[in-house]
Amino acid sequence: MLTDEQKQKLTTLAGELINQEAARVLVEPQDRSTGYWFGGGNVIQDRDGSILICGRYRNYGDSRTGVGAGERGLELAIFRAPDVNSEFEKIVSFTKADLAHSGMPIVSIEGVALHLTLDGIELFISTEKDAKYPERLADFQKPGAGVWSIDRIHANRVEDLSSSNIEEIIPFGSDDPARLHCKDPWVFDLENGDLVLGYCTHPFTWSSSGTALFLRKAGSASYEKITDDLLRRGPVWDIAAARVTERLAVPNLGAFSNEAGLSLYFYDSCECLRQLDENPTAVSRPRGWSCEEIGGIAVGKDRDLTSIESLSIEGPAFVSPTGTGCSRYIATLVTDAGIFANWQQSQPDLSQPLVGHFLPMDRVIEILS
């Protein structure tokens, strides 16, 4: 159990890292207007010290207009920069057609995640495939919509990534209707070399979202389930969703010198799946809704990956100061010099570029000490 002082330090750290006012645009969407985004990926440091970020371009349009016809989830892209302060350049790109396999067309591309392996690099990809709901649920599937699942590709280096070895690792068509859709992968390594793969789940009705975890043990190619419910949805602003997007290992120093294996988690959430009309006499507050989520933080111990505890009980921790308030898909990278974070942030024009902010390690140590 963390003390109130420890919880406050973690809240301060997260708030200064995800600095909404100081963030700079890293990747522009393809248009500066509503419905255009870039994000939904992660950030890693390549072996040469350069910084890699990945994500997907989402253009305005609904994939339900027909398989491949809608522009939503249009392109997966990977960018490189020599350091966190430099401009990012696109080096790899995949279209929906590129990622189709096993005779299954791709309706839309969603969240992705890069991960360095012992001898190369791998990319986890979530896509909406032109698949059918189980027969008993068929009436709930909207025309033109598919089912989400997670694939993996790998190569010796990022520039060589291709769909030639694509394989599905988290399949669609689950027997669990509460978790029919699986998307938005995020990954981290444990000290023993095991890989933790987290992802978002949705029921067949798309009425909520949650977080599941799988484990790939060191030296293995198979995945075993840890939990279907890492973070329970909350009682207030996060009652409709609890979609974790990132884990940050808390440095073992200062107020946390006796808290080895403690992790801070960032999650997206919202009060409802559709925008609510507020009572004009009530207090106006950030609520969030589907595709315009806002963010919170949670904590947990690495020795028990079955559940984590939210620290954002009464309200969100991350809200854009402009646009719809949307602030989501947080990703982080710890370097010797500090912590680099990026996320999708709503703008005055209602677009959502990928923005980033760097927090120096001296300040991290000062906050936690």
BELPEZI-V390613 format. One record per residue. RES is the residue in one small letter. OMEGA is omega in whole degrees, -180 to 180 (999 if undefined). D_CENTER is the distance of its C-alpha to the mean C-alpha in Angstrom with 1 decimal. Layout:
((RES | OMEGA | D_CENTER) (RES | OMEGA | D_CENTER))
//
This chain:
((m | 178 | 26.6) (l | 176 | 25.6) (t | 177 | 28.1) (d | 179 | 27.6) (e | 179 | 28.0) (q | 178 | 25.2) (k | 180 | 22.9) (q | 179 | 24.0) (k | 178 | 23.4) (l | 178 | 19.8) (t | 178 | 19.4) (t | 179 | 21.3) (l | -179 | 19.3) (a | -179 | 15.9) (g | 180 | 17.8) (e | 177 | 19.4) (l | 179 | 16.4) (i | -176 | 14.4) (n | -174 | 17.7) (q | -176 | 17.5) (e | -174 | 21.0) (a | -176 | 21.1) (a | 176 | 18.0) (r | 180 | 19.0) (v | 179 | 17.8) (l | 180 | 16.5) (v | 178 | 16.1) (e | 169 | 17.9) (p | -176 | 17.1) (q | 173 | 20.1) (d | 179 | 21.8) (r | 178 | 21.9) (s | -174 | 22.1) (t | 178 | 20.4) (g | 180 | 17.9) (y | -175 | 17.1) (w | 157 | 13.7) (f | 179 | 12.1) (g | 179 | 8.5) (g | 179 | 5.2) (g | 178 | 6.0) (n | -179 | 7.2) (v | 178 | 10.8) (i | 175 | 13.7) (q | -180 | 17.5) (d | -175 | 19.7) (r | 179 | 23.0) (d | 179 | 25.0) (g | 179 | 23.1) (s | -176 | 21.4) (i | 177 | 17.8) (l | 171 | 15.5) (i | 179 | 12.4) (c | 179 | 10.9) (g | 179 | 9.5) (r | 172 | 11.3) (y | 174 | 14.1) (r | 177 | 14.5) (n | 179 | 18.1) (y | -178 | 19.9) (g | -174 | 21.2) (d | 180 | 20.7) (s | -179 | 20.3) (r | 177 | 22.7) (t | 179 | 25.5) (g | -176 | 26.0) (v | 177 | 24.5) (g | -176 | 23.5) (a | -179 | 25.1) (g | -177 | 22.3) (e | -180 | 20.4) (r | -179 | 17.0) (g | -167 | 14.5) (l | -170 | 17.3) (e | 171 | 16.4) (l | -178 | 14.1) (a | 176 | 15.0) (i | -178 | 15.2) (f | 177 | 16.8) (r | 171 | 18.9) (a | -180 | 20.7) (p | 179 | 23.4) (d | -173 | 21.9) (v | -178 | 19.5) (n | -176 | 22.2) (s | 177 | 23.0) (e | -180 | 22.1) (f | -179 | 19.5) (e | 179 | 21.2) (k | -179 | 19.8) (i | -179 | 21.0) (v | -180 | 19.6) (s | 177 | 18.9) (f | 173 | 18.7) (t | 176 | 19.8) (k | 179 | 19.5) (a | 179 | 22.9) (d | -172 | 22.0) (l | 178 | 19.5) (a | 177 | 21.9) (h | 179 | 23.7) (s | 179 | 25.9) (g | -175 | 27.5) (m | 177 | 24.4) (p | 179 | 23.5) (i | 177 | 20.0) (v | -176 | 19.6) (s | 174 | 16.1) (i | 178 | 13.3) (e | -171 | 9.6) (g | -179 | 6.4) (v | 180 | 7.8) (a | 175 | 8.3) (l | 178 | 11.7) (h | 175 | 13.9) (l | 175 | 17.5) (t | -179 | 20.0) (l | -175 | 23.6) (d | -179 | 25.0) (g | -178 | 22.4) (i | 178 | 18.8) (e | -179 | 16.6) (l | 176 | 13.7) (f | -171 | 11.7) (i | 172 | 11.5) (s | -180 | 10.9) (t | 173 | 13.8) (e | -177 | 15.9) (k | 179 | 19.3) (d | -178 | 22.7) (a | -178 | 23.3) (k | 172 | 25.2) (y | 170 | 24.7) (p | -172 | 27.0) (e | -177 | 30.4) (r | -179 | 30.7) (l | -171 | 27.6) (a | -178 | 28.5) (d | -179 | 29.6) (f | -177 | 26.2) (q | -179 | 24.7) (k | 180 | 24.8) (p | 179 | 26.8) (g | -179 | 24.9) (a | -179 | 21.6) (g | 180 | 20.4) (v | -177 | 18.3) (w | 173 | 14.8) (s | -173 | 14.7) (i | 179 | 13.2) (d | 179 | 15.4) (r | 169 | 16.0) (i | -178 | 18.2) (h | -180 | 19.8) (a | 177 | 22.5) (n | 179 | 24.4) (r | -170 | 22.7) (v | -178 | 20.0) (e | -178 | 22.6) (d | 178 | 23.9) (l | 177 | 20.8) (s | -179 | 22.0) (s | -177 | 21.6) (s | 180 | 25.0) (n | -177 | 23.6) (i | 179 | 20.8) (e | 178 | 20.6) (e | -179 | 18.8) (i | 173 | 17.6) (i | -168 | 16.1) (p | 172 | 18.6) (f | 177 | 18.9) (g | 179 | 21.9) (s | 176 | 21.3) (d | 180 | 24.3) (d | -177 | 22.3) (p | 179 | 22.2) (a | -178 | 19.8) (r | -177 | 17.1) (l | -178 | 18.3) (h | 179 | 15.0) (c | -174 | 12.3) (k | 173 | 9.1) (d | -180 | 5.5) (p | 171 | 6.6) (w | -170 | 6.1) (v | 169 | 9.7) (f | -179 | 12.4) (d | 170 | 16.2) (l | -176 | 18.8) (e | -179 | 22.1) (n | 178 | 23.9) (g | 176 | 21.9) (d | 176 | 20.0) (l | 173 | 16.5) (v | 178 | 14.0) (l | 176 | 11.5) (g | 177 | 9.2) (y | -179 | 7.9) (c | 176 | 8.3) (t | 175 | 12.0) (h | 174 | 14.2) (p | -179 | 18.0) (f | -180 | 20.4) (t | -175 | 21.0) (w | -177 | 17.5) (s | -179 | 18.6) (s | 173 | 15.8) (s | 180 | 12.6) (g | -176 | 12.1) (t | 176 | 10.6) (a | 178 | 12.5) (l | 170 | 13.2) (f | 178 | 15.3) (l | 172 | 17.4) (r | -177 | 19.1) (k | -179 | 22.1) (a | 180 | 23.4) (g | -179 | 25.6) (s | 176 | 24.5) (a | -178 | 22.9) (s | -176 | 22.3) (y | 178 | 19.6) (e | -176 | 20.5) (k | 175 | 18.9) (i | 180 | 18.5) (t | 173 | 17.5) (d | -170 | 16.5) (d | -177 | 16.0) (l | -177 | 14.3) (l | 179 | 14.2) (r | 177 | 16.7) (r | -172 | 16.4) (g | -175 | 18.5) (p | -171 | 21.9) (v | -174 | 21.5) (w | -175 | 18.7) (d | -175 | 16.0) (i | -177 | 18.3) (a | -174 | 16.6) (a | 173 | 13.0) (a | -172 | 11.3) (r | 179 | 7.7) (v | -180 | 6.5) (t | -175 | 3.3) (e | 173 | 6.3) (r | 179 | 10.0) (l | 178 | 12.9) (a | -179 | 16.3) (v | 179 | 18.8) (p | -176 | 21.8) (n | -177 | 24.9) (l | 176 | 27.2) (g | -179 | 29.0) (a | -178 | 28.3) (f | -179 | 26.1) (s | 178 | 28.7) (n | -176 | 29.3) (e | -179 | 25.7) (a | 178 | 24.8) (g | 177 | 21.6) (l | -179 | 19.9) (s | 174 | 16.2) (l | -179 | 14.2) (y | 176 | 10.9) (f | -180 | 8.7) (y | 176 | 7.9) (d | 178 | 8.1) (s | 180 | 11.4) (c | -180 | 14.6) (e | -176 | 18.3) (c | 179 | 18.8) (l | 177 | 17.7) (r | -178 | 20.3) (q | -180 | 21.5) (l | 171 | 24.3) (d | -177 | 27.6) (e | 171 | 28.4) (n | -176 | 31.9) (p | 179 | 33.5) (t | -178 | 35.3) (a | 177 | 32.2) (v | 178 | 30.0) (s | -178 | 27.3) (r | 178 | 23.9) (p | -179 | 20.2) (r | -176 | 19.2) (g | 174 | 16.2) (w | -174 | 16.1) (s | -177 | 14.2) (c | 176 | 12.5) (e | -176 | 13.5) (e | 174 | 11.5) (i | -166 | 12.2) (g | 176 | 11.0) (g | 178 | 12.6) (i | 178 | 13.1) (a | 180 | 14.4) (v | 177 | 16.5) (g | 179 | 17.7) (k | -180 | 20.0) (d | -179 | 19.2) (r | 177 | 22.5) (d | -176 | 21.2) (l | -179 | 17.7) (t | 179 | 18.7) (s | 175 | 17.7) (i | -174 | 16.5) (e | 178 | 18.0) (s | 171 | 16.7) (l | -178 | 18.4) (s | -173 | 17.6) (i | -172 | 20.3) (e | -179 | 22.2) (g | -179 | 19.8) (p | 176 | 16.4) (a | -173 | 16.0) (f | 179 | 14.3) (v | 177 | 15.9) (s | 179 | 16.7) (p | -178 | 20.5) (t | 177 | 21.0) (g | -179 | 20.4) (t | -174 | 18.9) (g | -176 | 17.3) (c | 176 | 13.7) (s | -168 | 11.3) (r | -179 | 7.6) (y | 178 | 4.1) (i | 174 | 6.2) (a | -177 | 6.9) (t | 175 | 10.5) (l | 177 | 13.5) (v | 175 | 16.8) (t | 178 | 20.0) (d | -176 | 23.6) (a | -178 | 23.8) (g | -180 | 20.9) (i | 179 | 17.2) (f | -180 | 15.3) (a | 170 | 12.1) (n | -178 | 10.5) (w | 172 | 8.8) (q | -177 | 9.9) (q | 178 | 13.1) (s | -179 | 15.8) (q | 177 | 19.1) (p | 179 | 22.7) (d | 177 | 22.9) (l | 170 | 19.8) (s | 179 | 17.9) (q | 174 | 14.4) (p | 170 | 14.6) (l | 179 | 12.3) (v | -178 | 14.0) (g | 178 | 14.5) (h | -179 | 16.6) (f | 178 | 18.5) (l | -177 | 20.0) (p | -177 | 23.1) (m | 177 | 23.7) (d | 180 | 27.0) (r | 176 | 25.3) (v | -180 | 22.8) (i | 180 | 26.0) (e | -180 | 27.8) (i | -173 | 25.3) (l | -176 | 25.2) (s | 999 | 28.9))
//
